[in-house]
Amino acid sequence: MISLKDENPTKNFPVVTLLFLLLNLSVFVYGFNLPVHPSVLYADYALIPYQLVHSPVSAYPTVYTSMFLHAGIWHLGGNMLYLWIFGNN
């Protein structure tokens, strides 16, 4: 079952949640328009546990950059839907 709302009302407009939605969408569009294959993008910016364990200093940024990588439009849409529903609380 897909949730479309939650039962926890908010008092303020979720500005930070909206910023994260826009940032995720912007990164997706930017990555989609790059002249390189998506596998190159994932190899550079995705969190690969082996690299995090064996060369942690160079892999630390991927802990954050991997949060903005999405495999496709449905993956992005599903994540943004749930970010909007639950991110404003």
Distance bins in CASP14 RR format, pairs under 12 A and 6 or more apart:
PFRMAT RR
TARGET T0000
AUTHOR 0000-0000-0000
RMODE 2
METHOD distances of the structure
MODEL  1
2 77 0 0 0 0 0 1 0 0 0 0 0
2 78 0 0 0 0 1 0 0 0 0 0 0
2 81 1 0 0 1 0 0 0 0 0 0 0
2 82 0 0 0 0 1 0 0 0 0 0 0
2 85 0 0 0 0 1 0 0 0 0 0 0
3 78 0 0 0 0 0 1 0 0 0 0 0
3 81 0 0 0 0 1 0 0 0 0 0 0
3 82 1 0 0 1 0 0 0 0 0 0 0
3 84 0 0 0 0 0 1 0 0 0 0 0
3 85 1 0 1 0 0 0 0 0 0 0 0
3 86 0 0 0 0 1 0 0 0 0 0 0
4 78 0 0 0 0 0 1 0 0 0 0 0
4 81 1 0 0 1 0 0 0 0 0 0 0
4 82 0 0 0 0 0 1 0 0 0 0 0
4 84 0 0 0 0 1 0 0 0 0 0 0
4 85 1 0 0 1 0 0 0 0 0 0 0
4 86 0 0 0 0 0 1 0 0 0 0 0
5 81 0 0 0 0 0 1 0 0 0 0 0
5 82 0 0 0 0 0 1 0 0 0 0 0
5 84 0 0 0 0 1 0 0 0 0 0 0
5 85 1 0 0 1 0 0 0 0 0 0 0
5 86 0 0 0 0 0 1 0 0 0 0 0
5 88 0 0 0 0 0 1 0 0 0 0 0
5 89 0 0 0 0 0 1 0 0 0 0 0
6 14 0 0 0 0 0 1 0 0 0 0 0
6 81 0 0 0 0 0 1 0 0 0 0 0
6 82 0 0 0 0 0 1 0 0 0 0 0
6 84 0 0 0 0 0 1 0 0 0 0 0
6 85 1 0 1 0 0 0 0 0 0 0 0
6 86 1 0 0 1 0 0 0 0 0 0 0
6 87 0 0 0 0 1 0 0 0 0 0 0
6 88 0 0 0 0 1 0 0 0 0 0 0
6 89 1 0 0 1 0 0 0 0 0 0 0
7 85 0 0 0 0 0 1 0 0 0 0 0
7 86 0 0 0 0 0 1 0 0 0 0 0
7 89 0 0 0 0 0 1 0 0 0 0 0
8 14 0 0 0 0 0 1 0 0 0 0 0
8 85 0 0 0 0 0 1 0 0 0 0 0
8 86 0 0 0 0 1 0 0 0 0 0 0
8 87 0 0 0 0 0 1 0 0 0 0 0
8 88 0 0 0 0 1 0 0 0 0 0 0
8 89 1 0 1 0 0 0 0 0 0 0 0
9 88 0 0 0 0 1 0 0 0 0 0 0
9 89 0 0 0 0 1 0 0 0 0 0 0
10 16 0 0 0 0 0 1 0 0 0 0 0
10 17 0 0 0 0 1 0 0 0 0 0 0
10 84 0 0 0 0 0 1 0 0 0 0 0
10 85 0 0 0 0 0 1 0 0 0 0 0
10 86 0 0 0 0 0 1 0 0 0 0 0
10 87 0 0 0 0 1 0 0 0 0 0 0
10 88 1 0 1 0 0 0 0 0 0 0 0
10 89 1 0 0 1 0 0 0 0 0 0 0
11 88 0 0 0 0 0 1 0 0 0 0 0
11 89 0 0 0 0 0 1 0 0 0 0 0
12 18 0 0 0 0 0 1 0 0 0 0 0
12 88 0 0 0 0 1 0 0 0 0 0 0
12 89 0 0 0 0 0 1 0 0 0 0 0
13 19 0 0 0 0 0 1 0 0 0 0 0
13 84 0 0 0 0 0 1 0 0 0 0 0
13 88 0 0 0 0 1 0 0 0 0 0 0
14 20 0 0 0 0 1 0 0 0 0 0 0
14 21 0 0 0 0 1 0 0 0 0 0 0
14 83 0 0 0 0 1 0 0 0 0 0 0
14 84 1 0 0 1 0 0 0 0 0 0 0
14 85 0 0 0 0 0 1 0 0 0 0 0
14 86 0 0 0 0 0 1 0 0 0 0 0
14 87 1 0 0 1 0 0 0 0 0 0 0
14 88 1 1 0 0 0 0 0 0 0 0 0
14 89 0 0 0 0 1 0 0 0 0 0 0
15 21 0 0 0 0 0 1 0 0 0 0 0
15 22 0 0 0 0 0 1 0 0 0 0 0
15 87 0 0 0 0 0 1 0 0 0 0 0
15 88 0 0 0 0 1 0 0 0 0 0 0
16 22 0 0 0 0 0 1 0 0 0 0 0
16 23 0 0 0 0 0 1 0 0 0 0 0
16 83 0 0 0 0 0 1 0 0 0 0 0
16 84 0 0 0 0 0 1 0 0 0 0 0
16 87 0 0 0 0 1 0 0 0 0 0 0
16 88 0 0 0 0 1 0 0 0 0 0 0
16 89 0 0 0 0 0 1 0 0 0 0 0
17 23 0 0 0 0 0 1 0 0 0 0 0
17 24 0 0 0 0 0 1 0 0 0 0 0
17 80 0 0 0 0 1 0 0 0 0 0 0
17 81 0 0 0 0 0 1 0 0 0 0 0
17 82 0 0 0 0 0 1 0 0 0 0 0
17 83 1 0 0 1 0 0 0 0 0 0 0
17 84 1 0 0 1 0 0 0 0 0 0 0
17 85 0 0 0 0 1 0 0 0 0 0 0
17 86 0 0 0 0 1 0 0 0 0 0 0
17 87 1 0 1 0 0 0 0 0 0 0 0
17 88 1 0 1 0 0 0 0 0 0 0 0
17 89 0 0 0 0 1 0 0 0 0 0 0
18 24 0 0 0 0 0 1 0 0 0 0 0
18 25 0 0 0 0 0 1 0 0 0 0 0
18 80 0 0 0 0 0 1 0 0 0 0 0
18 83 0 0 0 0 1 0 0 0 0 0 0
18 84 0 0 0 0 1 0 0 0 0 0 0
18 87 0 0 0 0 1 0 0 0 0 0 0
18 88 0 0 0 0 1 0 0 0 0 0 0
19 25 0 0 0 0 0 1 0 0 0 0 0
19 26 0 0 0 0 0 1 0 0 0 0 0
19 83 0 0 0 0 0 1 0 0 0 0 0
19 87 0 0 0 0 0 1 0 0 0 0 0
20 26 0 0 0 0 0 1 0 0 0 0 0
20 27 0 0 0 0 0 1 0 0 0 0 0
20 67 0 0 0 0 1 0 0 0 0 0 0
20 68 0 0 0 0 1 0 0 0 0 0 0
20 79 0 0 0 0 0 1 0 0 0 0 0
20 80 0 0 0 0 1 0 0 0 0 0 0
20 82 0 0 0 0 0 1 0 0 0 0 0
20 83 1 0 0 1 0 0 0 0 0 0 0
20 84 0 0 0 0 1 0 0 0 0 0 0
20 86 0 0 0 0 0 1 0 0 0 0 0
20 87 0 0 0 0 1 0 0 0 0 0 0
20 88 0 0 0 0 0 1 0 0 0 0 0
21 27 0 0 0 0 0 1 0 0 0 0 0
21 28 0 0 0 0 0 1 0 0 0 0 0
21 68 0 0 0 0 0 1 0 0 0 0 0
21 76 0 0 0 0 0 1 0 0 0 0 0
21 77 0 0 0 0 1 0 0 0 0 0 0
21 78 0 0 0 0 0 1 0 0 0 0 0
21 79 0 0 0 0 1 0 0 0 0 0 0
21 80 1 0 1 0 0 0 0 0 0 0 0
21 81 0 0 0 0 1 0 0 0 0 0 0
21 82 0 0 0 0 0 1 0 0 0 0 0
21 83 1 0 0 1 0 0 0 0 0 0 0
21 84 1 0 0 1 0 0 0 0 0 0 0
21 85 0 0 0 0 0 1 0 0 0 0 0
21 87 0 0 0 0 1 0 0 0 0 0 0
21 88 0 0 0 0 0 1 0 0 0 0 0
22 28 0 0 0 0 0 1 0 0 0 0 0
22 29 0 0 0 0 0 1 0 0 0 0 0
22 68 0 0 0 0 0 1 0 0 0 0 0
22 80 0 0 0 0 1 0 0 0 0 0 0
22 83 0 0 0 0 0 1 0 0 0 0 0
22 84 0 0 0 0 0 1 0 0 0 0 0
23 29 0 0 0 0 0 1 0 0 0 0 0
23 30 0 0 0 0 0 1 0 0 0 0 0
23 64 0 0 0 0 0 1 0 0 0 0 0
23 65 0 0 0 0 0 1 0 0 0 0 0
23 67 0 0 0 0 1 0 0 0 0 0 0
23 68 1 0 0 1 0 0 0 0 0 0 0
23 76 0 0 0 0 0 1 0 0 0 0 0
23 80 0 0 0 0 0 1 0 0 0 0 0
23 83 0 0 0 0 0 1 0 0 0 0 0
24 30 0 0 0 0 0 1 0 0 0 0 0
24 31 0 0 0 0 0 1 0 0 0 0 0
24 65 0 0 0 0 0 1 0 0 0 0 0
24 67 0 0 0 0 1 0 0 0 0 0 0
24 68 1 0 1 0 0 0 0 0 0 0 0
24 69 0 0 0 0 1 0 0 0 0 0 0
24 70 1 0 0 1 0 0 0 0 0 0 0
24 72 0 0 0 0 0 1 0 0 0 0 0
24 73 0 0 0 0 0 1 0 0 0 0 0
24 75 0 0 0 0 0 1 0 0 0 0 0
24 76 1 0 0 1 0 0 0 0 0 0 0
24 77 0 0 0 0 1 0 0 0 0 0 0
24 78 0 0 0 0 0 1 0 0 0 0 0
24 79 1 0 0 1 0 0 0 0 0 0 0
24 80 1 0 0 1 0 0 0 0 0 0 0
24 81 0 0 0 0 0 1 0 0 0 0 0
24 82 0 0 0 0 0 1 0 0 0 0 0
24 83 1 0 0 1 0 0 0 0 0 0 0
24 84 0 0 0 0 0 1 0 0 0 0 0
25 31 0 0 0 0 0 1 0 0 0 0 0
25 32 0 0 0 0 0 1 0 0 0 0 0
25 68 0 0 0 0 1 0 0 0 0 0 0
25 70 0 0 0 0 1 0 0 0 0 0 0
25 73 0 0 0 0 0 1 0 0 0 0 0
25 76 1 0 0 1 0 0 0 0 0 0 0
25 77 0 0 0 0 1 0 0 0 0 0 0
25 79 0 0 0 0 0 1 0 0 0 0 0
25 80 1 0 0 1 0 0 0 0 0 0 0
25 83 0 0 0 0 0 1 0 0 0 0 0
25 84 0 0 0 0 0 1 0 0 0 0 0
26 32 0 0 0 0 0 1 0 0 0 0 0
26 33 0 0 0 0 0 1 0 0 0 0 0
26 68 0 0 0 0 1 0 0 0 0 0 0
26 70 0 0 0 0 0 1 0 0 0 0 0
26 76 0 0 0 0 0 1 0 0 0 0 0
26 80 0 0 0 0 0 1 0 0 0 0 0
27 33 0 0 0 0 0 1 0 0 0 0 0
27 34 0 0 0 0 0 1 0 0 0 0 0
27 41 0 0 0 0 1 0 0 0 0 0 0
27 45 0 0 0 0 1 0 0 0 0 0 0
27 64 0 0 0 0 0 1 0 0 0 0 0
27 65 0 0 0 0 1 0 0 0 0 0 0
27 66 0 0 0 0 0 1 0 0 0 0 0
27 67 0 0 0 0 1 0 0 0 0 0 0
27 68 1 0 1 0 0 0 0 0 0 0 0
27 69 1 0 0 1 0 0 0 0 0 0 0
27 70 0 0 0 0 1 0 0 0 0 0 0
27 76 0 0 0 0 1 0 0 0 0 0 0
27 79 0 0 0 0 0 1 0 0 0 0 0
27 80 0 0 0 0 0 1 0 0 0 0 0
28 34 0 0 0 0 0 1 0 0 0 0 0
28 38 0 0 0 0 0 1 0 0 0 0 0
28 41 0 0 0 0 0 1 0 0 0 0 0
28 68 1 0 0 1 0 0 0 0 0 0 0
28 69 0 0 0 0 1 0 0 0 0 0 0
28 70 1 0 1 0 0 0 0 0 0 0 0
28 71 0 0 0 0 0 1 0 0 0 0 0
28 72 1 0 0 1 0 0 0 0 0 0 0
28 73 1 0 0 1 0 0 0 0 0 0 0
28 74 0 0 0 0 0 1 0 0 0 0 0
28 75 0 0 0 0 1 0 0 0 0 0 0
28 76 1 0 1 0 0 0 0 0 0 0 0
28 77 0 0 0 0 1 0 0 0 0 0 0
28 79 0 0 0 0 0 1 0 0 0 0 0
28 80 0 0 0 0 1 0 0 0 0 0 0
29 68 0 0 0 0 0 1 0 0 0 0 0
29 70 0 0 0 0 0 1 0 0 0 0 0
29 72 0 0 0 0 0 1 0 0 0 0 0
29 73 0 0 0 0 0 1 0 0 0 0 0
29 76 0 0 0 0 1 0 0 0 0 0 0
30 36 0 0 0 0 0 1 0 0 0 0 0
30 41 0 0 0 0 1 0 0 0 0 0 0
30 45 0 0 0 0 0 1 0 0 0 0 0
30 68 0 0 0 0 1 0 0 0 0 0 0
30 69 0 0 0 0 0 1 0 0 0 0 0
30 70 0 0 0 0 0 1 0 0 0 0 0
31 37 0 0 0 0 0 1 0 0 0 0 0
31 38 1 0 0 1 0 0 0 0 0 0 0
31 40 0 0 0 0 0 1 0 0 0 0 0
31 41 1 0 0 1 0 0 0 0 0 0 0
31 42 0 0 0 0 0 1 0 0 0 0 0
31 44 0 0 0 0 0 1 0 0 0 0 0
31 45 0 0 0 0 1 0 0 0 0 0 0
31 65 0 0 0 0 0 1 0 0 0 0 0
31 68 0 0 0 0 1 0 0 0 0 0 0
31 69 0 0 0 0 1 0 0 0 0 0 0
31 70 0 0 0 0 1 0 0 0 0 0 0
31 72 0 0 0 0 0 1 0 0 0 0 0
31 76 0 0 0 0 0 1 0 0 0 0 0
32 38 0 0 0 0 1 0 0 0 0 0 0
32 41 0 0 0 0 1 0 0 0 0 0 0
32 69 0 0 0 0 0 1 0 0 0 0 0
32 70 0 0 0 0 1 0 0 0 0 0 0
32 71 0 0 0 0 0 1 0 0 0 0 0
32 72 0 0 0 0 1 0 0 0 0 0 0
32 73 0 0 0 0 1 0 0 0 0 0 0
32 76 0 0 0 0 1 0 0 0 0 0 0
33 41 0 0 0 0 0 1 0 0 0 0 0
34 40 0 0 0 0 1 0 0 0 0 0 0
34 41 1 0 0 1 0 0 0 0 0 0 0
34 42 0 0 0 0 0 1 0 0 0 0 0
34 44 0 0 0 0 0 1 0 0 0 0 0
34 45 0 0 0 0 0 1 0 0 0 0 0
35 41 0 0 0 0 0 1 0 0 0 0 0
36 42 0 0 0 0 0 1 0 0 0 0 0
36 43 0 0 0 0 1 0 0 0 0 0 0
36 44 0 0 0 0 1 0 0 0 0 0 0
36 45 0 0 0 0 0 1 0 0 0 0 0
37 43 0 0 0 0 1 0 0 0 0 0 0
37 44 0 0 0 0 0 1 0 0 0 0 0
38 44 0 0 0 0 0 1 0 0 0 0 0
38 45 0 0 0 0 0 1 0 0 0 0 0
38 46 0 0 0 0 0 1 0 0 0 0 0
38 69 0 0 0 0 1 0 0 0 0 0 0
38 70 0 0 0 0 0 1 0 0 0 0 0
38 71 0 0 0 0 1 0 0 0 0 0 0
38 72 0 0 0 0 1 0 0 0 0 0 0
39 45 0 0 0 0 0 1 0 0 0 0 0
39 46 0 0 0 0 1 0 0 0 0 0 0
39 69 0 0 0 0 0 1 0 0 0 0 0
39 71 0 0 0 0 0 1 0 0 0 0 0
40 46 0 0 0 0 0 1 0 0 0 0 0
41 62 0 0 0 0 0 1 0 0 0 0 0
41 65 0 0 0 0 1 0 0 0 0 0 0
41 66 0 0 0 0 0 1 0 0 0 0 0
41 68 0 0 0 0 0 1 0 0 0 0 0
41 69 1 0 0 1 0 0 0 0 0 0 0
41 70 0 0 0 0 0 1 0 0 0 0 0
41 71 0 0 0 0 0 1 0 0 0 0 0
42 48 0 0 0 0 1 0 0 0 0 0 0
42 62 0 0 0 0 0 1 0 0 0 0 0
42 65 0 0 0 0 0 1 0 0 0 0 0
42 66 0 0 0 0 1 0 0 0 0 0 0
42 68 0 0 0 0 0 1 0 0 0 0 0
42 69 1 0 0 1 0 0 0 0 0 0 0
42 70 0 0 0 0 0 1 0 0 0 0 0
42 71 0 0 0 0 1 0 0 0 0 0 0
42 72 0 0 0 0 0 1 0 0 0 0 0
43 51 0 0 0 0 1 0 0 0 0 0 0
43 59 0 0 0 0 0 1 0 0 0 0 0
43 62 0 0 0 0 0 1 0 0 0 0 0
43 65 0 0 0 0 0 1 0 0 0 0 0
43 66 0 0 0 0 0 1 0 0 0 0 0
43 69 0 0 0 0 0 1 0 0 0 0 0
44 51 0 0 0 0 0 1 0 0 0 0 0
44 58 0 0 0 0 0 1 0 0 0 0 0
44 59 0 0 0 0 0 1 0 0 0 0 0
44 61 0 0 0 0 1 0 0 0 0 0 0
44 62 0 0 0 0 1 0 0 0 0 0 0
44 65 0 0 0 0 1 0 0 0 0 0 0
44 66 0 0 0 0 0 1 0 0 0 0 0
44 69 0 0 0 0 1 0 0 0 0 0 0
45 51 0 0 0 0 0 1 0 0 0 0 0
45 59 0 0 0 0 0 1 0 0 0 0 0
45 61 0 0 0 0 1 0 0 0 0 0 0
45 62 1 0 0 1 0 0 0 0 0 0 0
45 63 0 0 0 0 0 1 0 0 0 0 0
45 64 0 0 0 0 1 0 0 0 0 0 0
45 65 1 0 1 0 0 0 0 0 0 0 0
45 66 1 0 0 1 0 0 0 0 0 0 0
45 67 0 0 0 0 1 0 0 0 0 0 0
45 68 1 0 0 1 0 0 0 0 0 0 0
45 69 1 0 1 0 0 0 0 0 0 0 0
45 70 0 0 0 0 0 1 0 0 0 0 0
46 52 0 0 0 0 0 1 0 0 0 0 0
46 59 0 0 0 0 0 1 0 0 0 0 0
46 61 0 0 0 0 0 1 0 0 0 0 0
46 62 1 0 0 1 0 0 0 0 0 0 0
46 63 0 0 0 0 0 1 0 0 0 0 0
46 64 0 0 0 0 0 1 0 0 0 0 0
46 65 1 0 0 1 0 0 0 0 0 0 0
46 66 1 0 1 0 0 0 0 0 0 0 0
46 67 0 0 0 0 0 1 0 0 0 0 0
46 68 0 0 0 0 0 1 0 0 0 0 0
46 69 1 0 1 0 0 0 0 0 0 0 0
46 70 0 0 0 0 0 1 0 0 0 0 0
46 71 0 0 0 0 0 1 0 0 0 0 0
47 53 0 0 0 0 0 1 0 0 0 0 0
47 56 0 0 0 0 0 1 0 0 0 0 0
47 59 1 0 0 1 0 0 0 0 0 0 0
47 60 0 0 0 0 1 0 0 0 0 0 0
47 61 0 0 0 0 1 0 0 0 0 0 0
47 62 1 0 1 0 0 0 0 0 0 0 0
47 63 1 0 1 0 0 0 0 0 0 0 0
47 64 0 0 0 0 1 0 0 0 0 0 0
47 65 1 0 0 1 0 0 0 0 0 0 0
47 66 1 1 0 0 0 0 0 0 0 0 0
47 67 0 0 0 0 1 0 0 0 0 0 0
47 68 0 0 0 0 0 1 0 0 0 0 0
47 69 0 0 0 0 1 0 0 0 0 0 0
48 54 0 0 0 0 1 0 0 0 0 0 0
48 55 0 0 0 0 1 0 0 0 0 0 0
48 56 0 0 0 0 0 1 0 0 0 0 0
48 58 0 0 0 0 0 1 0 0 0 0 0
48 59 1 0 0 1 0 0 0 0 0 0 0
48 62 1 0 0 1 0 0 0 0 0 0 0
48 63 0 0 0 0 0 1 0 0 0 0 0
48 65 0 0 0 0 0 1 0 0 0 0 0
48 66 0 0 0 0 1 0 0 0 0 0 0
48 69 0 0 0 0 0 1 0 0 0 0 0
49 55 0 0 0 0 0 1 0 0 0 0 0
49 56 0 0 0 0 0 1 0 0 0 0 0
49 59 0 0 0 0 1 0 0 0 0 0 0
49 62 0 0 0 0 0 1 0 0 0 0 0
49 63 0 0 0 0 0 1 0 0 0 0 0
49 66 0 0 0 0 0 1 0 0 0 0 0
50 56 0 0 0 0 0 1 0 0 0 0 0
50 59 0 0 0 0 1 0 0 0 0 0 0
50 62 0 0 0 0 0 1 0 0 0 0 0
51 57 0 0 0 0 0 1 0 0 0 0 0
51 58 1 0 0 1 0 0 0 0 0 0 0
51 59 1 0 1 0 0 0 0 0 0 0 0
51 60 0 0 0 0 0 1 0 0 0 0 0
51 61 0 0 0 0 0 1 0 0 0 0 0
51 62 1 0 0 1 0 0 0 0 0 0 0
51 63 0 0 0 0 0 1 0 0 0 0 0
51 66 0 0 0 0 0 1 0 0 0 0 0
52 58 0 0 0 0 1 0 0 0 0 0 0
52 59 1 0 1 0 0 0 0 0 0 0 0
52 60 1 0 0 1 0 0 0 0 0 0 0
52 61 0 0 0 0 0 1 0 0 0 0 0
52 62 1 0 0 1 0 0 0 0 0 0 0
52 63 1 0 0 1 0 0 0 0 0 0 0
52 66 0 0 0 0 0 1 0 0 0 0 0
53 59 0 0 0 0 1 0 0 0 0 0 0
53 60 0 0 0 0 0 1 0 0 0 0 0
55 62 0 0 0 0 0 1 0 0 0 0 0
56 62 0 0 0 0 0 1 0 0 0 0 0
56 63 0 0 0 0 1 0 0 0 0 0 0
57 63 0 0 0 0 0 1 0 0 0 0 0
59 65 0 0 0 0 0 1 0 0 0 0 0
59 66 0 0 0 0 0 1 0 0 0 0 0
60 66 0 0 0 0 0 1 0 0 0 0 0
61 67 0 0 0 0 0 1 0 0 0 0 0
61 68 0 0 0 0 0 1 0 0 0 0 0
62 68 0 0 0 0 0 1 0 0 0 0 0
62 69 0 0 0 0 1 0 0 0 0 0 0
67 79 0 0 0 0 1 0 0 0 0 0 0
67 83 0 0 0 0 0 1 0 0 0 0 0
68 75 0 0 0 0 0 1 0 0 0 0 0
68 76 0 0 0 0 1 0 0 0 0 0 0
68 79 0 0 0 0 0 1 0 0 0 0 0
68 80 0 0 0 0 0 1 0 0 0 0 0
68 83 0 0 0 0 0 1 0 0 0 0 0
69 75 0 0 0 0 1 0 0 0 0 0 0
69 76 0 0 0 0 1 0 0 0 0 0 0
69 79 0 0 0 0 0 1 0 0 0 0 0
70 76 1 0 1 0 0 0 0 0 0 0 0
70 77 1 0 0 1 0 0 0 0 0 0 0
70 78 0 0 0 0 1 0 0 0 0 0 0
70 79 1 0 0 1 0 0 0 0 0 0 0
70 80 0 0 0 0 1 0 0 0 0 0 0
70 83 0 0 0 0 0 1 0 0 0 0 0
71 77 0 0 0 0 0 1 0 0 0 0 0
71 78 0 0 0 0 0 1 0 0 0 0 0
71 79 0 0 0 0 0 1 0 0 0 0 0
72 78 0 0 0 0 0 1 0 0 0 0 0
72 79 0 0 0 0 0 1 0 0 0 0 0
72 80 0 0 0 0 0 1 0 0 0 0 0
73 79 0 0 0 0 0 1 0 0 0 0 0
73 80 0 0 0 0 0 1 0 0 0 0 0
74 80 0 0 0 0 0 1 0 0 0 0 0
74 81 0 0 0 0 0 1 0 0 0 0 0
75 81 0 0 0 0 0 1 0 0 0 0 0
75 82 0 0 0 0 0 1 0 0 0 0 0
76 82 0 0 0 0 0 1 0 0 0 0 0
76 83 0 0 0 0 0 1 0 0 0 0 0
77 83 0 0 0 0 1 0 0 0 0 0 0
77 84 0 0 0 0 1 0 0 0 0 0 0
77 85 0 0 0 0 0 1 0 0 0 0 0
78 84 0 0 0 0 1 0 0 0 0 0 0
78 85 0 0 0 0 0 1 0 0 0 0 0
78 86 0 0 0 0 0 1 0 0 0 0 0
79 85 0 0 0 0 0 1 0 0 0 0 0
79 86 0 0 0 0 0 1 0 0 0 0 0
79 87 0 0 0 0 0 1 0 0 0 0 0
80 86 0 0 0 0 0 1 0 0 0 0 0
80 87 0 0 0 0 0 1 0 0 0 0 0
81 87 0 0 0 0 0 1 0 0 0 0 0
82 88 0 0 0 0 0 1 0 0 0 0 0
83 89 0 0 0 0 0 1 0 0 0 0 0
END
